[in-house]
Amino acid sequence: MDAQEVTTGPWDGRAVCVAGLGVSGRAAARALAARGARVTIVDARDGDEQRAHAAELEERGVAVRLGDGDTLPDGTGMVVTSPGWRPDAPLLAAAAAAGIEIIGEVELAWRLRPEGAAPWLAITGTDGKTTVVRMLACMLTAAGHKALAVGNVGTPIVEAVAEPYDVLAVELSSYQLHWSSSVAPMAATVLNIAPDHLDWHGSMDAYVGAKAKIFAPGTVAVYNADDDTSAALAERAEGVGGRAGFTLRSPRPGELGVVEDLLVDRAFTADPASEAAELAALHDVRPFAPHNVANALAAAGLARAFGVPPEAVREGLRSFVPDPHRIQHVADVAGVAYVNDSKATQPHAAAASLAAYESIVWIAGGLLKGLDVDDLVRTCAGRLRGVVLMGRDRHRIAEALARHAADVPVVDVADTDTGAMDRVVTAAAGLARPGDTVLLAPVGASFDMFANYPARGEAFIASVGRLAAGDPRAS
């Protein structure tokens, strides 16, 4: 259904400011305009791309203001903000001071759902959200449901809610949950919690508080029994529609877990005290790593809460195609495995990646965003054959290595030119021995050297390819 075909209703004539001309902002503006709202979308940018988007929106009756993202339009009765806008942004601060309601695209989508709309199965957490939402969509599809992964992935959620899906697998960031007040998924999970985005939220308590919103009244809370914060959030959540844990150990009644080489369910069976359902084998989880087994169990918990049978869980895991740059095996060269986990942009993610291998030459560095790496280095020190450092904040990782892994060889690559990754990979190959894994798990963001984490991962893949081919640029 095209957004322009939606009939008007309670939004008719309402003055709404949409903050941000990104994908979610444009989708929100189109959806609101189609329902008769008087929409003004604002963005501080004013380039060719923004003007092209503005022309498309203006044809739909949306007023567009470029080059000024700070001033609240006169007469605004509600603000719909994009996830990247911090709460202290001048426009949002002005709206809050004036008592004007501020919501995000996810909250808007929830309010725009038609009668009989598809239930939501929602995922949040510091790491693993995209993997879990895609695993879940595969399980739902394998069970014969018309399902779609939305939120931070794929189709904007305000567009998806207008379509006749059976169920939506919804990835929710802490930013999106911060601006949500009435979202109540059928079932939801908090995968894990570690410090992240504290510059946006202002404190760890605020970050955790945003994540906690996903366990709304009536929602089945699927929590990580191996993560103290996730388990505590589920325990404290009031009025939930039930609780189910997932764990990497043998599950107790009310949990999903691992028994020998099997993923099993003792939460969503007829008699959890005495009955377990076999869901899949460990080798069905790809790529295999302990944290990815936990991801699979979380997805299975949400699928089982929706009534998906065990065989569809297994089929969904087998059909799942992992996204690139997430513990992605690139090649074996001279008996050494080269693995790309460029997505590991903070300590919690890097720790999960490092825990998957026994003897590692670690490639690390980038923008640490103020996060501490001492615990990470202390924990993984025994696995390190060597370390190659790159990027702006590499000195902080070097300092942690000097404190906790002083005997581990370290190569510092200060270069930032386009050939830097070749020198990094060559240095790693020089440290590695047959049976080792050269692991790109940077623990930092990529923007000091690359456009984004996929660009960093692609540079690594290309450099490994040159190394394997004997290209002199990687030697």
Salt bridges, closest charged atoms under 4 A:
ASP43 OD2 - ARG45 NH2 2.91
ASP46 OD1 - ARG51 NE 2.91
GLU49 OE2 - HIS53 NE2 3.66
GLU56 OE1 - ARG30 NH1 3.60
GLU56 OE2 - ARG60 NE 2.67
ASP68 OD2 - ARG65 NE 3.80
ASP88 OD2 - ARG86 NH2 3.16
GLU101 OE2 - ARG111 NH2 2.71
GLU107 OE2 - ARG111 NE 2.83
ASP127 OD2 - HIS348 ND1 2.51
GLU159 OE2 - ARG30 NH2 2.91
ASP196 OD2 - HIS197 NE2 3.35
ASP196 OD1 - LYS369 NZ 3.80
GLU255 OE1 - ARG249 NH1 2.99
GLU255 OE2 - ARG252 NH2 3.11
ASP265 OD2 - ARG304 NE 2.76
GLU278 OE2 - ARG314 NH2 3.49
ASP284 OD1 - HIS283 ND1 3.57
ASP284 OD1 - ARG318 NE 2.86
ASP323 OD2 - ARG134 NE 2.91
ASP323 OD2 - ARG326 NH1 3.87
ASP332 OD1 - HIS329 NE2 2.99
GLU358 OE2 - ARG383 NH1 3.65
ASP374 OD1 - ARG403 NH2 2.76
ASP374 OD2 - HIS404 NE2 2.72
ASP375 OD1 - ARG378 NH1 2.47
ASP393 OD1 - ARG392 NE 3.39
ASP412 OD1 - ARG394 NE 2.84
ASP415 OD2 - ARG423 NE 2.48
ASP417 OD1 - ARG423 NH2 2.49
ASP422 OD1 - ARG466 NH2 2.98
ASP436 OD2 - ARG385 NE 2.80
GLU458 OE2 - HIS325 NE2 3.35
ASP471 OD2 - ARG473 NH2 2.93
